[in-house]
Amino acid sequence: MIVKVCGMCNRENLAELVQLNVDWVGMIFYDASSRNVEADKAAAENLRLLKISDFGIKKVGVFVNARKEDILQKVESYHLNFVQLHGQESSVFCQELKAKGLSLIKAFSIDSSFDFNQLEEYAPHCDYFLFDTKGKLPGGNGITFNWEVLKNYKLNTPFLLSGGIGQDQLEDLKSFSHSQLMGIDLNSKFETSPGMKDIKKLKFFISTFRDTMTLN
């Protein structure tokens, strides 16, 4: 089961995180986000140079309605393994990026009325979907949605579960199952401030989560 920790924008914090056996780390390239990697240029350069791939960890760049040229530039500069699209990007846009050889995650904001049929046109061009809670912000709202709605998802594209996942969801994660669930995305519930993660809290959660998944 993939464990992704998103919203990282501090080198020292990220260096601690890589010791926790996470699989993916997310870095946000969105000016309006309080977790924007490039808000501090010096910090961004430090992150760019940190070779977390040495630990077998993959970098995910998160973009919201960005230009294709900007995405490609960030992929090269930061050595991104995945591009996560968290806006209103079209399936055609995904197809164009996929044609460039990129690995894609397309995020969707979920509520009780979400129509999963709209994902059919995206499926051929995406490696993963990410299902987040519909809220005021594109992501990082810190609230969960009713996972029962995912019973309506019937496609073969694997997905990550996101949206306010924290300690309180450990029991729910233990009982929740879906054939295409491949991982979880952690962010705001483990922050001491936007972009700064509580490493001890994450360590306990990830260890408990992995033990739970092993038992299942």
Buried (B, 14 or more C-beta within 10 A) or exposed (E): BBBBBBBBBBBEBBEBBBEBBBBBBBBBBBEEBBBBBBBBEEBBEBBBEBEBEEEEBBBBBBBBEBEEEEBBEBBEEBBBBBBBBBBEBEBEBBBBBBEEEBBBBBBBBBEEEBEBEEBEEBBEBBBBBBBBBBBEBBBBBBEBBEBEBBEEBEBEBBBBBBBBBBEEBBEEBBEEEBEBBBBBBBBBBBBEEBBBBBBEBBBBBBEBBEEBEEEE
